[in-house]
Amino acid sequence: MERNHTIMQFFEWHVPADGEHWQRLKELAPQLKEQGIDSVWIPPVTKGVSSEDNGYGVYDLYDLGEFDQKGTVRTKYGTKQELHDAIDACHNHGINVYVDIVMNHKAAADEKETFHVIEVDPMNRTEEISEPFEIEGWTKFTFEGRGDQYSSFKWNFNHFNGTDYDDKNGKEGVFRIAGENKSWNENVDQEFGNYDYLMFANIDYDHPEVREEMIKWGKWLADTLQCDGYRLDAIKHINHDFIKEFAHELSSSQEKPFYFVGEFWNPELTACQEFLDVIDYQIDLFDVSLHYKLHEASQQGRDFDLTTIFDDTLVKTHPLNVVTFVDNHDSQPNESLESWVEDWFKQSAYALILLREDGYPCVFYGDYFGIGGEHPIEGKEKDISALLHVRYDKAYGQQDDYFDHPNTIGWVRHGVEEFEKSGCAVVMSNGEDGEKRMFVGEHRSGQTWIDFTNNREDQVVIEEDGYGQFPVNGGSVSVWAEA
């Protein structure tokens, strides 16, 4: 039997732009492994618009911090060699590396081009609000710093279907590129009528040259880095037929299993389920629905019914195709999808993803190590580490839920023979101090159990009938197990 697997998202929006992040990963790899982290999701490794760019403003997909482009050789996170060294360090410690890849758009073009567009209503991209007219758009990519190394493909306006700036008139808007076979792709999220366009120069996945080049690049990146999988950014804006083709082509080209998890940021459960159906379950999805439930629970306090925490979540309906998370770089304070799980509920939220049998949980760097920038937030390394320890050593076996009170819930993991002293009892409250009488097994009669979170200092002695009376502080969580 394998130990439980856990991912860490190894960045937050404000990690220092000092070029030393790959070095940080290399140095922390042993510590992460000790904590039971055996996969890391790393930020985009490709050259962005500047050395400060987090990687989502993609300039050159083939520049991993190797060429002098956009005023820098390194990316925000370091050089190509430092990236290789960090991945090697992870692999040496038994940690898989999942690379964040951004395939929706390109930014910081090298030259302008003249072409025709139709302006559309930003709130309804299917509604045209102009006749075709000519603009000067930043859509030509020549990559002079790299030349033809790794790829001779040069991007121009024919490879995009939308942009947001007319340099000729100094005007911003959502401009759909006009021409033969040019339209928004239909196989995308239907918000704003059609959500193909998100930002910058939007890549046209109806163009056969584009599809061919992006699949070729995906294989090149996997081979170059010898990484173990991809996190796919912003896939609700990308033709789902391409995502399906991309995942199939990449998986087929790799000698080892290659993992995919997609960011399909839609809290509507049915939309996520339909997407999984369409792509034949070739990738997992982040559980955005659960994230918003955790956020709501943290805001409502005792008014939230904890027995409903997993209702309408992907982890409940598709437990084998989901990555669970509490927060990430987009949901952290002051970012685009801010929905930060409040401090008092953070440890409870992590217990809900780390100590249950379903889902592939992801710990956020910002929660663990803290958030930088102008409004820093202290990390909760101690609180999360306690749960990681239990996940690695204790949280195995049959799961029995005691979701029978709106403010105090609990569950038991009964343990397995393979891991000595495994098994645990979790109880959490969003109201007053509480307790939960739960069955852990008659064979545990007389055992003394302690709270591994250290939120309670008392001990629980398991009764003759195999039950224990497990207490919890108000607005807190306790994780009881044999010492």
MIFI-42979 format. One line per 5 residues: number of its first residue (from 1); their letters; for each residue x, y, z of C-alpha. Coordinates in pm, 1 decimal. Example, Ala and Ser with C-alpha at 12.3 -4.5 7.8 and 13.67 -1.06 7.14 Angstrom:
residues 2
1	AS	1230.0 -450.0 780.0 ~ 1367.0 -106.0 714.0;
***
This chain:
residues 483
1	MERNH	0.0 0.0 0.0 ~ 129.1 348.2 -86.9 ~ 145.7 641.2 147.8 ~ -96.7 927.9 85.2 ~ 9.4 1168.3 -189.8;
6	TIMQF	9.9 1546.9 -146.8 ~ 87.7 1840.6 -376.9 ~ 228.0 2179.9 -282.8 ~ 165.5 2480.6 -504.0 ~ 518.1 2616.1 -474.3;
11	FEWHV	455.0 2988.5 -524.1 ~ 222.2 3274.0 -438.0 ~ 164.2 3596.3 -630.0 ~ 420.0 3799.1 -436.2 ~ 723.0 3571.5 -411.5;
16	PADGE	1024.0 3803.7 -451.2 ~ 1120.4 3879.1 -812.7 ~ 1482.8 3810.8 -720.3 ~ 1548.0 3525.3 -959.2 ~ 1609.1 3289.7 -667.2;
21	HWQRL	1285.3 3094.0 -650.7 ~ 1420.5 2785.5 -827.8 ~ 1706.4 2797.4 -579.7 ~ 1453.5 2810.4 -293.8 ~ 1283.9 2500.2 -429.6;
26	KELAP	1613.9 2315.8 -459.9 ~ 1702.8 2398.0 -98.1 ~ 1357.3 2317.5 43.4 ~ 1309.5 1986.5 -140.1 ~ 1434.9 1773.4 154.2;
31	QLKEQ	1208.7 1957.2 401.1 ~ 904.7 1923.2 174.0 ~ 959.9 1550.5 141.8 ~ 989.5 1517.6 519.7 ~ 649.8 1685.8 547.8;
36	GIDSV	492.4 1427.9 317.2 ~ 483.9 1654.0 11.3 ~ 564.3 1431.6 -286.0 ~ 460.6 1660.7 -573.6 ~ 509.1 2030.6 -639.5;
41	WIPPV	320.3 2250.8 -882.4 ~ 567.7 2516.1 -993.9 ~ 483.7 2849.5 -1161.4 ~ 515.6 2907.6 -1537.3 ~ 876.4 2846.1 -1638.6;
46	TKGVS	861.8 3037.9 -1968.5 ~ 977.7 3393.1 -2046.3 ~ 718.8 3658.2 -1966.2 ~ 693.9 4027.3 -2046.1 ~ 962.7 4117.4 -1788.6;
51	SEDNG	1173.8 3976.6 -1505.4 ~ 889.6 4072.3 -1265.6 ~ 617.9 3889.5 -1457.7 ~ 470.8 3590.4 -1274.5 ~ 476.0 3394.6 -1596.7;
56	YGVYD	115.7 3436.3 -1705.6 ~ 208.3 3721.5 -1941.6 ~ 369.8 3470.6 -2180.9 ~ 619.5 3599.8 -2433.7 ~ 833.5 3305.9 -2551.7;
61	LYDLG	737.3 2948.6 -2464.8 ~ 1080.1 2815.6 -2565.7 ~ 1277.8 3053.8 -2342.4 ~ 1312.4 2897.1 -1997.4 ~ 1549.0 3165.1 -1870.4;
66	EFDQK	1818.5 3114.0 -2131.3 ~ 1801.1 3403.8 -2379.3 ~ 1835.1 3780.8 -2341.2 ~ 1479.1 3884.1 -2421.4 ~ 1245.4 4146.3 -2273.7;
71	GTVRT	1534.3 4296.6 -2081.0 ~ 1631.7 3978.1 -1897.1 ~ 1792.3 3639.4 -1936.8 ~ 1637.5 3484.2 -1626.2 ~ 1265.9 3469.0 -1559.0;
76	KYGTK	1120.5 3601.4 -1233.2 ~ 1215.5 3267.6 -1080.4 ~ 1567.4 3208.3 -1212.8 ~ 1767.0 3073.2 -1504.5 ~ 1711.2 2760.4 -1710.3;
81	QELHD	2004.0 2587.1 -1538.5 ~ 1866.2 2671.9 -1193.6 ~ 1530.0 2531.0 -1303.0 ~ 1698.1 2206.7 -1411.1 ~ 1884.9 2192.4 -1078.6;
86	AIDAC	1562.0 2241.8 -881.1 ~ 1380.7 1967.5 -1072.2 ~ 1676.9 1734.8 -1024.2 ~ 1673.3 1806.7 -648.9 ~ 1301.4 1729.2 -633.0;
91	HNHGI	1345.8 1404.0 -822.6 ~ 1638.2 1306.6 -600.8 ~ 1404.9 1337.0 -301.7 ~ 1115.0 1152.2 -462.4 ~ 909.9 1461.9 -544.0;
96	NVYVD	721.0 1488.2 -873.5 ~ 721.2 1823.1 -1054.7 ~ 411.0 1959.1 -1229.7 ~ 479.5 2262.1 -1448.8 ~ 222.0 2538.9 -1488.3;
101	IVMNH	165.8 2598.6 -1860.2 ~ -13.4 2898.0 -2009.2 ~ -156.5 2831.9 -2354.9 ~ -439.0 3084.3 -2386.1 ~ -254.4 3395.7 -2500.3;
106	KAAAD	74.4 3566.3 -2580.2 ~ 199.9 3907.5 -2465.5 ~ 470.9 4167.2 -2537.4 ~ 491.4 4111.2 -2914.0 ~ 803.6 4231.7 -3094.9;
111	EKETF	632.7 4419.5 -3377.7 ~ 300.8 4572.0 -3478.5 ~ 93.3 4449.3 -3770.4 ~ -197.5 4603.8 -3959.7 ~ -514.6 4396.1 -3991.0;
116	HVIEV	-892.1 4421.4 -3970.7 ~ -1097.8 4363.8 -3656.5 ~ -1453.9 4394.1 -3532.7 ~ -1505.0 4544.0 -3189.6 ~ -1736.2 4341.7 -2963.7;
121	DPMNR	-1921.4 4419.7 -2642.6 ~ -1690.0 4311.1 -2355.3 ~ -1996.9 4194.1 -2161.7 ~ -2128.4 3995.1 -2459.2 ~ -1853.0 3897.2 -2701.6;
126	TEEIS	-2109.1 3759.1 -2948.7 ~ -2245.7 4111.6 -3003.3 ~ -2057.0 4316.1 -3263.4 ~ -2049.6 4690.2 -3192.1 ~ -1858.4 4805.6 -3500.7;
131	EPFEI	-1811.8 4738.9 -3868.8 ~ -1476.7 4584.1 -3967.5 ~ -1196.8 4840.4 -3938.3 ~ -819.1 4846.7 -3955.3 ~ -597.9 4855.7 -3647.3;
136	EGWTK	-230.1 4832.3 -3565.4 ~ -197.4 4544.9 -3321.0 ~ 96.2 4395.4 -3131.8 ~ 80.3 4044.9 -3275.5 ~ 412.5 3973.0 -3446.0;
141	FTFEG	661.1 3762.3 -3248.2 ~ 1010.9 3723.8 -3392.7 ~ 1206.1 3620.0 -3080.5 ~ 1528.7 3788.8 -3187.7 ~ 1709.7 3683.9 -2872.0;
146	RGDQY	1642.2 3317.1 -2939.0 ~ 1620.1 3311.5 -3318.2 ~ 1520.3 2971.5 -3454.3 ~ 1669.4 2765.0 -3171.4 ~ 1425.7 2489.5 -3059.7;
151	SSFKW	1157.5 2621.4 -3299.1 ~ 1145.9 2835.5 -3613.0 ~ 774.3 2909.5 -3568.9 ~ 700.4 3284.1 -3576.8 ~ 364.3 3413.5 -3461.0;
156	NFNHF	158.6 3672.6 -3650.9 ~ -198.9 3801.4 -3643.9 ~ -324.9 3501.7 -3841.8 ~ -246.8 3281.3 -3539.8 ~ -470.2 3483.6 -3306.2;
161	NGTDY	-842.2 3558.0 -3305.9 ~ -855.4 3856.4 -3074.2 ~ -658.3 4136.2 -2911.0 ~ -725.3 4424.4 -2674.0 ~ -532.3 4727.8 -2802.2;
166	DDKNG	-531.6 4936.1 -3119.8 ~ -200.3 5119.6 -3132.0 ~ -315.7 5322.6 -3431.1 ~ -585.7 5502.4 -3231.8 ~ -455.5 5432.7 -2880.7;
171	KEGVF	-779.6 5253.7 -2803.5 ~ -849.2 4960.6 -2569.4 ~ -1131.1 4714.5 -2621.2 ~ -1210.7 4356.2 -2712.9 ~ -1131.3 4328.3 -3082.9;
176	RIAGE	-1213.6 4009.5 -3271.2 ~ -975.4 3963.3 -3562.6 ~ -1166.2 3952.0 -3893.2 ~ -1094.4 3729.6 -4190.4 ~ -1159.2 3390.3 -4341.5;
181	NKSWN	-1228.2 3119.0 -4081.7 ~ -1190.0 3377.7 -3805.3 ~ -1430.8 3369.6 -3513.2 ~ -1436.0 3300.5 -3142.8 ~ -1412.5 2931.5 -3069.2;
186	ENVDQ	-1743.6 2780.2 -2960.8 ~ -1597.4 2508.6 -2734.5 ~ -1529.5 2743.4 -2442.9 ~ -1706.3 2876.8 -2134.2 ~ -2023.3 3070.6 -2222.5;
191	EFGNY	-1978.9 3353.0 -1971.8 ~ -1995.3 3692.7 -2148.3 ~ -2167.2 3514.5 -2436.9 ~ -1835.7 3352.2 -2529.0 ~ -1528.8 3352.5 -2302.7;
196	DYLMF	-1266.1 3252.3 -2560.5 ~ -1101.0 3592.6 -2516.7 ~ -937.9 3660.6 -2179.7 ~ -640.0 3893.7 -2233.7 ~ -346.2 3997.3 -2456.9;
201	ANIDY	-331.7 3837.1 -2803.2 ~ -567.5 3539.6 -2786.9 ~ -439.4 3218.6 -2947.4 ~ -665.5 3077.2 -3219.8 ~ -700.7 2701.8 -3170.8;
206	DHPEV	-908.8 2671.5 -3488.1 ~ -584.8 2731.6 -3679.7 ~ -416.5 2397.8 -3770.1 ~ -63.2 2545.2 -3760.7 ~ -124.9 2668.1 -3406.5;
211	REEMI	-248.4 2332.2 -3281.5 ~ 47.6 2154.9 -3438.8 ~ 299.3 2402.3 -3291.6 ~ 150.8 2397.1 -2939.6 ~ 148.3 2016.1 -2922.6;
216	KWGKW	505.1 2012.3 -3051.0 ~ 601.3 2264.7 -2783.3 ~ 425.0 2065.9 -2509.9 ~ 626.5 1756.8 -2598.6 ~ 948.6 1959.7 -2621.2;
221	LADTL	894.6 2107.6 -2273.2 ~ 818.4 1771.2 -2113.7 ~ 1125.3 1614.7 -2273.6 ~ 1350.8 1909.8 -2192.5 ~ 1256.7 1932.3 -1825.1;
226	QCDGY	1178.8 1564.9 -1764.3 ~ 887.4 1688.4 -1553.7 ~ 606.6 1464.6 -1435.2 ~ 298.8 1656.1 -1542.8 ~ 133.5 1986.1 -1626.3;
231	RLDAI	-105.7 2221.8 -1455.8 ~ -309.9 2370.6 -1739.9 ~ -396.9 2737.3 -1689.2 ~ -727.2 2902.1 -1783.0 ~ -872.7 2607.5 -1974.2;
236	KHINH	-1228.4 2737.8 -1975.4 ~ -1101.1 2992.7 -2231.1 ~ -941.5 2729.1 -2458.4 ~ -1112.2 2504.5 -2715.9 ~ -1188.8 2188.3 -2516.3;
241	DFIKE	-1123.4 1975.7 -2825.0 ~ -766.4 2103.2 -2822.6 ~ -724.3 2030.3 -2450.7 ~ -839.8 1673.7 -2515.3 ~ -602.0 1637.7 -2812.5;
246	FAHEL	-311.9 1796.0 -2621.3 ~ -351.6 1562.9 -2321.3 ~ -377.3 1257.7 -2544.7 ~ -73.7 1351.8 -2755.5 ~ 141.9 1432.9 -2453.2;
251	SSSQE	47.2 1118.5 -2261.2 ~ 116.1 902.3 -2566.5 ~ 459.8 1056.4 -2616.9 ~ 587.3 995.7 -2262.8 ~ 744.7 671.3 -2142.6;
256	KPFYF	628.8 733.2 -1783.4 ~ 280.8 829.0 -1658.9 ~ 221.0 1200.9 -1715.8 ~ -23.5 1387.2 -1490.5 ~ -260.2 1669.6 -1587.6;
261	VGEFW	-468.2 1897.0 -1367.8 ~ -667.7 2179.0 -1520.2 ~ -777.4 2515.6 -1387.0 ~ -1140.0 2527.6 -1496.7 ~ -1246.9 2818.6 -1278.2;
266	NPELT	-1620.2 2770.1 -1264.0 ~ -1795.1 2714.8 -930.2 ~ -2094.4 2556.8 -1107.0 ~ -2058.0 2183.6 -1050.3 ~ -2248.2 2081.5 -1363.5;
271	ACQEF	-2012.3 2284.0 -1585.5 ~ -1711.5 2101.7 -1435.2 ~ -1878.9 1763.4 -1474.0 ~ -1966.5 1835.4 -1838.4 ~ -1608.3 1939.4 -1908.8;
276	LDVID	-1473.2 1613.7 -1764.3 ~ -1719.5 1422.5 -1982.4 ~ -1615.5 1610.2 -2297.2 ~ -1242.9 1547.7 -2249.8 ~ -1292.1 1181.0 -2158.7;
281	YQIDL	-1150.0 1226.9 -1807.9 ~ -796.4 1269.2 -1943.6 ~ -718.4 1539.5 -1689.0 ~ -819.5 1615.0 -1330.7 ~ -976.8 1945.0 -1229.5;
286	FDVSL	-927.3 2168.8 -927.1 ~ -1232.7 2164.3 -700.9 ~ -1335.6 2528.7 -735.9 ~ -1679.2 2444.9 -593.7 ~ -1524.3 2319.5 -269.1;
291	HYKLH	-1295.8 2622.6 -247.9 ~ -1598.1 2852.6 -252.9 ~ -1774.9 2638.3 8.3 ~ -1471.6 2671.3 236.5 ~ -1464.5 3046.6 174.5;
296	EASQQ	-1835.9 3074.8 252.8 ~ -1797.0 2868.0 569.7 ~ -1513.9 3092.6 686.9 ~ -1726.2 3404.6 632.5 ~ -2051.0 3278.3 786.2;
301	GRDFD	-1903.5 3124.1 1099.9 ~ -2159.1 2940.6 1311.3 ~ -2435.8 3028.0 1062.2 ~ -2285.3 2783.2 812.0 ~ -2416.9 2427.1 830.4;
306	LTTIF	-2099.8 2215.9 836.2 ~ -2294.7 1902.1 741.4 ~ -2335.1 2054.9 391.9 ~ -1965.8 2138.1 336.1 ~ -1923.2 1877.1 59.5;
311	DDTLV	-2261.2 1925.3 -107.6 ~ -2232.5 2024.7 -475.6 ~ -1855.7 1971.6 -486.7 ~ -1645.7 1784.4 -738.0 ~ -1472.8 1580.3 -466.9;
316	KTHPL	-1811.8 1434.2 -373.4 ~ -1920.3 1345.1 -728.5 ~ -1585.3 1276.4 -899.1 ~ -1342.5 1181.5 -618.6 ~ -1090.6 1025.2 -858.0;
321	NVVTF	-1067.4 1327.2 -1091.0 ~ -1018.1 1613.7 -852.4 ~ -746.7 1819.4 -685.6 ~ -874.9 1979.5 -366.9 ~ -734.4 2308.4 -240.2;
326	VDNHD	-806.8 2575.3 20.0 ~ -661.4 2882.0 -153.8 ~ -423.8 2967.5 -438.4 ~ -246.2 3261.7 -605.6 ~ -567.6 3388.7 -768.7;
331	SQPNE	-786.0 3364.6 -457.2 ~ -533.1 3530.4 -224.9 ~ -611.9 3885.7 -106.1 ~ -606.6 4163.8 -367.9 ~ -590.2 3923.7 -664.1;
336	SLESW	-829.5 3868.1 -952.5 ~ -1044.3 3597.3 -794.7 ~ -1004.7 3702.0 -430.9 ~ -1198.6 3461.6 -210.7 ~ -959.6 3410.1 78.4;
341	VEDWF	-1054.0 3152.4 340.2 ~ -1044.6 3344.4 666.9 ~ -774.2 3287.4 920.7 ~ -984.2 3125.8 1194.3 ~ -1108.1 2852.0 959.4;
346	KQSAY	-786.2 2785.0 770.3 ~ -666.3 2484.5 971.8 ~ -1015.5 2332.5 966.3 ~ -1029.6 2379.6 589.2 ~ -697.4 2199.1 549.2;
351	ALILL	-821.6 1915.1 769.9 ~ -1116.6 1879.1 531.0 ~ -887.0 1827.4 231.6 ~ -588.5 1650.2 393.3 ~ -745.3 1398.4 629.1;
356	REDGY	-1022.0 1247.0 416.8 ~ -1005.0 960.1 170.4 ~ -1112.6 1143.9 -146.0 ~ -931.5 1394.8 -364.1 ~ -567.4 1478.7 -432.0;
361	PCVFY	-498.4 1770.7 -195.8 ~ -281.0 2071.6 -276.4 ~ -122.6 2286.7 -4.3 ~ -75.9 2653.8 -100.6 ~ 270.5 2808.1 -56.4;
366	GDYFG	107.9 3130.0 68.4 ~ -77.1 2944.6 342.0 ~ 230.5 2747.7 444.5 ~ 519.8 2993.4 412.1 ~ 324.5 3319.6 409.7;
371	IGGEH	241.2 3590.8 158.1 ~ 472.3 3878.9 67.2 ~ 408.7 4212.2 -101.7 ~ 265.0 4530.5 48.3 ~ 14.1 4343.4 266.3;
376	PIEGK	204.2 4043.1 401.8 ~ 26.0 3753.5 568.4 ~ 203.3 3521.4 806.4 ~ 223.4 3156.3 709.4 ~ 65.7 2870.3 903.0;
381	EKDIS	349.0 2622.2 869.4 ~ 299.7 2481.5 1220.5 ~ -77.1 2432.8 1184.2 ~ -54.1 2273.0 839.2 ~ 251.2 2060.8 923.5;
386	ALLHV	59.9 1895.6 1207.3 ~ -207.0 1789.9 956.6 ~ 49.3 1679.7 698.7 ~ 207.5 1457.0 961.4 ~ -128.0 1292.1 1033.7;
391	RYDKA	-201.6 1258.6 661.6 ~ 126.0 1077.0 607.5 ~ 116.0 852.1 915.3 ~ -245.4 814.6 1027.1 ~ -517.6 905.3 774.2;
396	YGQQD	-579.5 565.2 616.9 ~ -850.7 304.5 602.3 ~ -1227.2 304.5 609.6 ~ -1389.4 643.8 666.4 ~ -1698.7 687.9 883.9;
401	DYFDH	-1861.9 1030.5 889.7 ~ -2040.4 1188.5 1185.2 ~ -2196.1 1480.7 999.8 ~ -2489.8 1498.8 1236.9 ~ -2475.1 1850.7 1382.0;
406	PNTIG	-2463.8 2182.3 1191.5 ~ -2183.4 2324.3 1406.1 ~ -1984.8 2016.5 1509.3 ~ -1887.3 1744.1 1264.6 ~ -1641.1 1459.7 1280.3;
411	WVRHG	-1509.4 1157.9 1099.7 ~ -1297.5 852.1 1174.0 ~ -1033.1 686.0 962.0 ~ -996.7 330.5 1086.4 ~ -636.0 273.0 982.2;
416	VEEFE	-469.4 -15.0 797.4 ~ -242.3 -296.8 911.6 ~ 38.7 -185.0 677.9 ~ 99.2 134.6 875.0 ~ 147.8 85.9 1246.7;
421	KSGCA	-68.9 301.9 1472.9 ~ -258.8 440.0 1173.7 ~ -613.8 564.7 1214.1 ~ -746.0 894.1 1349.2 ~ -1056.9 1077.1 1466.9;
426	VVMSN	-1119.5 1433.6 1348.0 ~ -1368.8 1670.7 1505.7 ~ -1430.5 2036.4 1415.8 ~ -1656.2 2314.4 1533.1 ~ -1760.5 2648.0 1387.3;
431	GEDGE	-1954.0 2740.7 1700.3 ~ -1913.3 2662.5 2068.7 ~ -1680.5 2409.3 2230.0 ~ -1811.1 2066.0 2139.2 ~ -1745.5 1695.9 2141.9;
436	KRMFV	-1827.6 1395.8 1929.0 ~ -1871.1 1037.5 2043.2 ~ -1725.1 822.7 1766.2 ~ -1642.3 455.4 1717.6 ~ -1276.1 374.6 1646.4;
441	GEHRS	-1278.6 -1.1 1712.4 ~ -1305.4 -238.7 2007.7 ~ -947.7 -351.1 1949.2 ~ -843.2 0.2 2052.9 ~ -1002.7 -31.2 2396.2;
446	GQTWI	-779.8 126.5 2662.2 ~ -560.7 315.9 2416.9 ~ -472.7 675.2 2498.2 ~ -525.9 921.2 2210.9 ~ -387.6 1273.8 2191.1;
451	DFTNN	-468.9 1575.9 1977.1 ~ -200.3 1606.6 1708.9 ~ -293.3 1970.5 1642.1 ~ -208.3 2056.6 2006.2 ~ -528.2 2261.4 2017.8;
456	REDQV	-634.6 2043.6 2314.3 ~ -398.5 1927.9 2586.1 ~ -626.3 1662.8 2737.1 ~ -622.1 1295.2 2643.5 ~ -894.3 1054.2 2535.5;
461	VIEED	-896.8 695.0 2660.4 ~ -1086.3 464.8 2424.6 ~ -1372.1 288.0 2602.6 ~ -1433.4 -88.9 2615.7 ~ -1694.3 -71.9 2340.8;
466	GYGQF	-1443.9 96.8 2106.7 ~ -1593.9 444.2 2134.6 ~ -1416.8 763.6 2233.0 ~ -1557.6 1100.6 2343.3 ~ -1352.6 1346.6 2135.6;
471	PVNGG	-1361.5 1715.2 2236.3 ~ -1293.9 2024.3 2022.6 ~ -1256.3 2394.0 2097.6 ~ -1508.4 2635.3 1950.6 ~ -1410.8 2756.2 1601.7;
476	SVSVW	-1135.9 2497.8 1582.6 ~ -1035.0 2145.9 1483.3 ~ -876.0 1861.7 1679.2 ~ -720.6 1549.5 1529.8 ~ -708.2 1258.1 1771.8;
481	AEA	-489.3 952.7 1725.7 ~ -278.9 704.9 1919.0 ~ 46.1 868.7 2028.9;
***
